[in-house]
Amino acid sequence: MNALASLAPSAALQVDYADPATLPALLADDHVLAVFGFHAGSGKPPSDDPRYLQVGLQIDGTDTLEVWRSPHPVQRGRDADGVAWASDGALLFGALQIEEAAHGGISGAAEHAYATLLAALPRHGYPHLLRIWNYLDAITEGEGDSERYRDFCVGRARGIGAIDTRTLPAATAIGRLDGVRVLQVYWMAARQPGTPLENPRQVSAYRYPRQYGPQSPSFARAMLAADDAALPLLLSGTASVVGHETRHGDCTLRQLQETFTNFEALIGAARQHRPALPARFGSGSRLKVYVHDAAEIPAVRAALAAQLPAGVPYIVLNAEVCRPNLRVEIDGVHDA
């Protein structure tokens, strides 16, 4: 462990959901690391605090904020390169919003975003990327290798440079439906490295065959933080993929069930490293559920109610998954 890490407080994070009416109080709290609102469109965000990010996805039902809380005092700011950040001595939250047109399209925007964020990590003293979220408009628009998600993957890889699969973060890449060509990227980084995890039911995304594009996706299926960090298991966006193939492309509810089967296997892999993790989702879990067809959300909610224990908090967002035949995806955190 380096000297900087030895002097830092232990990492810890509480993820929860809150009423948007509490936003002023949340941002007045020096122990809040980040707050996320969900609203489709290009309207002005309700705060310019660097800890607040308005994600361009429409939430289903009552407006809800996602809140990251820390036990440590939080500093925050904005850098000249556009990075909004907040840190607590153990964890760094960072966010970028990149105009695609300024970089020649989604590939250039992704390259710029990743090169910028990777330069920001050591500058702030948090060199280890644990988790990242990527939200872009019209993710499956385009045919073949001209599809926007494939272009994004090419740009992401160029921004990363030399890819070390042993250090890839957990990640989500989801399509917004708002028509706004701005790439939104936010992340969590730490003083100490975590352990990337793969799902035994799935081919690692970075080993996908050529049929999915010229550049395979660069992420791990989940991330376990360092053993002495009080962080939950960080779950990547997970969908109805077995091996490398989509399953049940004609049925959202069957895809949802396959997704939960994938989570069981992934949590099982994590428990080999951390046996105290619960084998199933429970009150220590927080989930975001992305559903492509808004008309199917009531059926998805009914299936979630049947699948999940009553104490599992989750939100449902109308969004596009990264393959045209994927209809639902879930990410989140999981702990006791």
C-alpha positions in Angstrom: 0.0 0.0 0.0 1.4 3.4 -0.9 1.7 6.2 1.7 -1.2 8.1 0.3 -3.5 5.1 0.7 -2.2 4.4 4.2 -3.2 7.9 5.4 -6.6 7.8 3.7 -9.8 6.9 5.6 -11.4 3.6 4.8 -13.7 3.6 1.8 -17.4 3.4 2.5 -20.6 4.2 0.6 -24.3 4.2 1.2 -26.5 4.3 -1.9 -30.1 5.2 -1.4 -33.1 6.8 -3.2 -34.7 10.1 -2.1 -37.5 12.6 -2.8 -36.4 15.4 -5.2 -37.8 17.9 -2.7 -34.9 17.0 -0.4 -32.2 18.1 -3.0 -31.3 21.4 -1.3 -30.8 19.6 2.0 -28.8 16.9 0.4 -26.5 19.3 -1.3 -26.1 21.2 2.0 -24.8 18.0 3.6 -21.0 17.7 3.4 -21.3 13.9 3.7 -23.1 13.6 0.3 -20.7 12.4 -2.4 -23.1 12.5 -5.4 -26.8 13.0 -6.3 -28.4 11.9 -9.6 -31.7 13.1 -11.0 -33.4 11.4 -13.9 -35.2 13.5 -16.5 -35.4 13.1 -20.3 -34.7 16.2 -22.4 -32.4 19.2 -22.3 -34.0 21.2 -19.5 -31.8 23.1 -17.1 -30.7 21.0 -14.1 -32.0 22.2 -10.7 -28.5 22.7 -9.3 -25.0 23.5 -10.6 -23.4 21.8 -7.6 -20.6 19.5 -9.1 -22.0 16.6 -7.0 -25.3 16.8 -8.9 -25.8 15.1 -12.3 -29.1 15.1 -14.2 -29.2 11.9 -16.3 -31.3 12.2 -19.4 -33.4 9.1 -18.8 -37.1 9.2 -17.9 -37.9 7.6 -14.6 -41.2 5.6 -14.3 -43.6 6.7 -11.6 -42.6 9.2 -8.9 -39.5 11.3 -9.5 -36.7 9.9 -7.4 -33.1 10.9 -6.7 -30.2 8.5 -6.3 -27.9 9.5 -3.5 -24.3 8.4 -2.6 -23.5 9.2 1.0 -20.1 9.0 2.7 -19.2 8.8 6.4 -16.4 11.3 5.7 -16.5 15.0 4.8 -16.6 15.6 1.1 -14.7 18.2 -1.0 -15.9 19.1 -4.5 -15.1 21.2 -7.5 -14.9 21.5 -11.3 -11.6 21.2 -13.2 -10.7 23.2 -16.3 -11.1 20.1 -18.5 -14.8 19.9 -17.6 -14.5 17.1 -14.9 -17.0 17.6 -12.1 -15.8 15.9 -9.0 -16.3 15.1 -5.3 -14.0 13.2 -3.0 -14.0 12.0 0.6 -10.4 10.8 1.1 -11.2 7.3 0.0 -13.5 7.6 -3.0 -13.7 9.9 -6.0 -17.0 10.7 -7.9 -16.4 12.2 -11.3 -18.6 13.2 -14.2 -18.2 14.5 -17.7 -20.8 15.6 -20.3 -19.3 15.7 -23.8 -20.9 17.3 -26.9 -20.7 14.7 -29.6 -20.5 17.3 -32.4 -17.4 18.9 -30.9 -15.5 15.6 -31.4 -16.8 14.4 -34.7 -19.5 12.0 -33.3 -19.9 9.4 -30.6 -16.6 7.7 -31.2 -14.6 10.9 -30.8 -16.7 11.9 -27.8 -16.0 8.6 -26.1 -12.3 8.8 -26.8 -12.1 12.3 -25.4 -14.2 11.3 -22.3 -12.1 8.3 -21.4 -8.7 10.1 -22.0 -9.9 13.0 -19.9 -11.3 10.9 -17.0 -8.2 8.7 -16.9 -6.0 11.7 -16.7 -8.1 13.1 -13.8 -7.8 10.0 -11.6 -4.1 10.3 -10.7 -4.3 14.1 -10.6 -6.8 13.8 -7.8 -5.0 10.9 -6.1 -7.6 8.2 -6.9 -5.9 6.1 -9.6 -8.1 3.0 -9.5 -11.3 3.1 -11.5 -14.0 0.9 -9.9 -17.2 1.6 -11.6 -18.4 3.7 -14.6 -21.7 4.6 -16.2 -22.1 5.7 -19.9 -25.4 7.2 -21.2 -25.7 8.1 -24.9 -28.6 8.9 -27.1 -29.8 6.3 -29.7 -27.4 3.6 -28.7 -28.4 1.1 -31.4 -28.9 3.6 -34.3 -26.9 2.6 -37.4 -26.3 -0.6 -39.3 -23.4 -3.1 -38.8 -20.2 -1.5 -37.7 -21.8 2.0 -38.1 -24.0 1.3 -35.1 -23.5 4.0 -32.4 -22.7 1.5 -29.6 -20.0 -0.1 -31.7 -18.6 3.4 -32.5 -18.7 4.2 -28.8 -16.7 1.0 -28.0 -14.1 1.9 -30.5 -13.7 5.4 -29.1 -13.7 4.1 -25.5 -10.9 1.7 -26.3 -8.9 4.5 -28.0 -9.3 6.7 -24.9 -8.2 3.9 -22.6 -5.2 3.1 -24.7 -3.4 -0.1 -23.6 -6.2 -2.2 -22.1 -5.3 -4.3 -19.1 -8.3 -6.7 -18.5 -7.1 -7.2 -14.9 -8.0 -3.6 -14.1 -11.2 -3.0 -16.2 -14.0 -1.4 -14.1 -17.6 -2.6 -13.8 -19.7 -0.6 -16.2 -23.1 0.3 -17.7 -23.7 1.6 -21.2 -27.3 2.5 -21.8 -29.1 4.4 -24.5 -31.1 7.5 -23.7 -34.3 8.3 -25.7 -34.1 12.1 -25.5 -32.5 13.0 -28.8 -29.7 14.9 -27.1 -26.3 14.1 -28.6 -24.3 14.5 -25.4 -22.3 11.6 -23.9 -22.8 11.5 -20.1 -20.1 9.6 -18.2 -19.8 9.3 -14.5 -17.6 7.1 -12.3 -16.3 6.0 -8.9 -12.6 5.6 -8.3 -10.6 4.7 -5.2 -7.2 4.9 -3.6 -6.9 1.2 -3.7 -7.6 -1.3 -6.5 -10.6 -3.6 -6.5 -11.0 -7.1 -7.9 -12.9 -7.3 -11.3 -15.2 -10.2 -11.5 -16.6 -12.2 -14.4 -19.8 -14.3 -14.8 -19.3 -18.0 -15.3 -22.4 -18.1 -17.5 -21.1 -15.5 -19.8 -18.1 -14.9 -22.1 -16.2 -11.9 -20.8 -17.3 -8.8 -22.7 -13.7 -8.0 -23.7 -13.6 -11.4 -25.4 -16.7 -11.1 -27.5 -16.3 -12.3 -31.1 -16.0 -10.0 -34.1 -19.7 -10.3 -34.9 -20.4 -7.7 -32.2 -18.1 -5.1 -33.7 -14.5 -4.2 -34.4 -13.8 -3.5 -30.8 -15.1 -5.6 -28.0 -16.6 -3.8 -24.9 -14.1 -2.8 -22.3 -15.5 -3.7 -18.9 -15.8 -6.3 -16.1 -19.1 -7.9 -15.1 -18.8 -6.6 -11.5 -16.2 -5.1 -9.1 -15.3 -6.0 -5.5 -13.5 -3.2 -3.7 -10.5 -3.8 -1.6 -11.1 -6.2 1.4 -10.8 -3.4 4.0 -13.3 -1.1 2.1 -16.8 -1.0 3.3 -18.2 -0.9 -0.2 -21.0 -3.0 -1.7 -20.5 -5.3 -4.7 -20.7 -3.1 -7.7 -22.8 -4.8 -10.4 -22.4 -3.9 -14.1 -25.4 -3.6 -16.4 -26.6 -7.2 -16.7 -29.0 -8.6 -19.3 -30.3 -11.8 -20.9 -26.9 -12.8 -22.4 -25.6 -16.4 -22.0 -22.2 -17.1 -23.4 -22.1 -14.1 -25.8 -25.6 -14.6 -27.3 -28.9 -12.8 -26.5 -31.5 -15.2 -25.1 -35.3 -14.8 -25.4 -35.2 -11.8 -27.8 -39.0 -12.0 -28.3 -40.0 -11.9 -24.6 -39.1 -9.2 -22.0 -40.3 -11.3 -19.0 -38.2 -14.3 -20.0 -35.3 -11.9 -20.5 -35.9 -10.6 -17.0 -35.8 -14.1 -15.5 -32.6 -14.9 -17.4 -31.1 -11.6 -16.1 -31.8 -12.7 -12.5 -30.2 -16.1 -13.2 -27.1 -14.3 -14.4 -27.1 -12.2 -11.2 -27.3 -15.4 -9.1 -24.2 -16.7 -10.9 -22.4 -13.4 -10.6 -23.1 -13.0 -6.9 -21.9 -16.6 -6.5 -18.6 -15.7 -8.1 -18.3 -12.7 -5.8 -19.0 -14.9 -2.7 -16.0 -17.0 -3.5 -14.0 -13.9 -2.6 -16.3 -12.6 0.1 -18.5 -15.3 1.6 -20.4 -12.9 3.8 -22.2 -11.4 0.8 -25.8 -12.6 0.7 -26.6 -15.1 -2.0 -29.7 -13.2 -3.1 -30.8 -9.6 -3.4 -32.2 -8.1 -0.1 -32.4 -4.9 1.9 -28.8 -4.1 1.2 -29.3 -4.1 -2.5 -30.2 -1.1 -4.7 -31.2 -1.7 -8.4 -31.8 0.4 -11.5 -34.0 -1.4 -14.0 -33.8 -0.2 -17.6 -36.8 -1.1 -19.8 -36.9 -0.3 -23.6 -40.6 -0.4 -24.2 -42.5 1.9 -21.8 -45.7 0.0 -22.5 -44.1 -3.1 -20.9 -43.1 -1.4 -17.7 -46.2 -2.4 -15.7 -45.6 -6.1 -16.6 -41.9 -5.7 -15.6 -42.9 -4.1 -12.3 -45.3 -7.0 -11.6 -42.5 -9.5 -12.4 -40.0 -7.6 -10.2 -42.5 -7.7 -7.3 -42.8 -11.4 -7.7 -39.0 -11.9 -8.0 -37.6 -9.6 -5.4 -38.1 -9.5 -1.6 -40.3 -6.7 -0.5 -37.4 -4.7 1.0 -35.3 -4.3 -2.1 -35.4 -0.6 -3.3 -35.2 -0.1 -7.1 -36.1 2.4 -9.7 -37.3 1.8 -13.3 -36.1 3.9 -16.2 -37.3 4.0 -19.8 -34.1 3.3 -21.8 -32.5 1.5 -24.7 -30.2 -1.5 -24.1 -27.0 -1.9 -26.2 -28.4 -4.6 -28.5 -31.6 -4.2 -30.5 -32.8 -7.6 -29.2 -32.2 -6.9 -25.5 -35.3 -5.5 -23.9 -34.3 -5.1 -20.3 -31.1 -4.5 -18.3 -30.4 -4.1 -14.6 -27.4 -2.7 -12.7 -26.9 -1.8 -9.0 -25.1 -2.5 -5.8 -25.4 -5.5 -3.4 -24.4 -5.9 0.2 -25.7 -7.4 3.5 
